[in-house]
Amino acid sequence: MLTASGATPAEPPGRLRLTAYPAAQVLLALPALLVLVLLVLGSALTVVWIGLPVLLVAVPACRLLANRHRRMAGEVLGTPIPDQYRPTDARGPVRRVLGWAADPMTWRDLVWLLWTTTFGLVLSLVVVLLLVLVVTGGLWYFGTEPLMRARSIVDRWLLSTGHTELLEQRVQVLTETRAELVDHSAAELRRVERDLHDGAQARLVAVSMNLGLAESALATDPEAARRLVAQARTSASTALGELRSVVRGIHPPVLADRGVAGAVAALALDMAVPVRVDAHLPGRPPAPVESAVYFAVAECLANIGKHAAARHAWVELRHVDGALRVLVGDDGRGGADPSAGSGMRGVMRRLAALDGTMMVSSPVGGPTLVTLEVPCVLSSPRTMHSSGPA
């Protein structure tokens, strides 16, 4: 995993190890040249479909070589260089190749292949020769580090997304999440309106009618008026309960009173499956983060109760590297598919609006692990600790 922003970069390796990197790069230059030729030929021959199988081999090979050079450049520069490839659609070779072609990193890799088989190869070869030739030992001692740093800087520039592209991707993500959040908010508003119209409003109308009839019958039939008042009281109590349910669906009072750790523990108490809640939060997250995480955990626990056939479940809450991280797991049958139901997609939309992520690991036979992560800053230094079975 990448180090959080502001983390101290790792120390650069020694000179002998710095020389081992260019030696490996010289050895990898021939495979890189072969992959470059295959990419060019495969792209040219796709018009007659012959190049399709060539690209299906050449593109993964290119990414394998690029990732190896990313690791070496990251170790030389002291900061890791992540691969930023877009996820590809694996449904058929044509879709896969089209996905690769639409990924800007694929074209960056192609330019990098030209660099690493020409000028990059020259730089790496110079470092190796400075060590092999005894008379150039002094030049090797003082020149290895700047030469390798120069090569690694170019590798990083070519093998990672530029600042402008990062901003464009960020704008695209924000646009998508804003649209999803607007749709989600509109759906929530319609749900609240429907609950109020079909529930509390109908009850209050019945209360008004019963009180009107009781007022009319009060002088002539006091007993009937008393029954109507009793019915109105029952309807008012029911309407009050439905209003409370609507309010709990918007923002549960337990969440405001006890925070996300206490609210999740209260959720676990209502589960038929034993749920262990382990929360270590040195403070409280912002209210929007608490609400999103609470409803996300509620959806996960509901899925466990409905589909998992689990004997035990657990929820862990931590604040790590500037993010609230929640792990929801169970020992059930597994095989959960986040894209199969609307509930988990709603969780993704909630979290995405806060720059959050959700990862699901659910092999057939279990266990199922759902990891939720939302960047946030805790608002209070007060230590909150809750651990044990709920």
Secondary structure, DSSP 8 states (H G I E B T S, - for coil): ----TT--------HHHHHHHHHHHHHHHHHHHHHHHHHHHHHHHGGGTTHHHHHHHHHHHHHHHHHHHHHHHHHHHTS-----------SSHHHHHHHHHH-HHHHHHHHHHHHHTTHHHHHHHHHHHHHHSGGGHHHHHHHHHHHHHHHHHHHHHHHS--HHHHHHHHHHHHHHHHHHHHHHHHHHHHHHHHHIIIIIHHHHHHHHHHHHHHHHHTTT-HHHHHHHHHHHHHHHHHHHHHHHHHHHHHS-HHHHHHHHHHHHHHHHHT-SS-EEEEEEESS---HHHHHHHHHHHHHHHHHIIIII--S-EEEEEEEETTEEEEEEEE-S-----TTTSHHHHHHHHHHHTTT-EEEEE--TT--EEEEEEEE---S----EEEEEE-
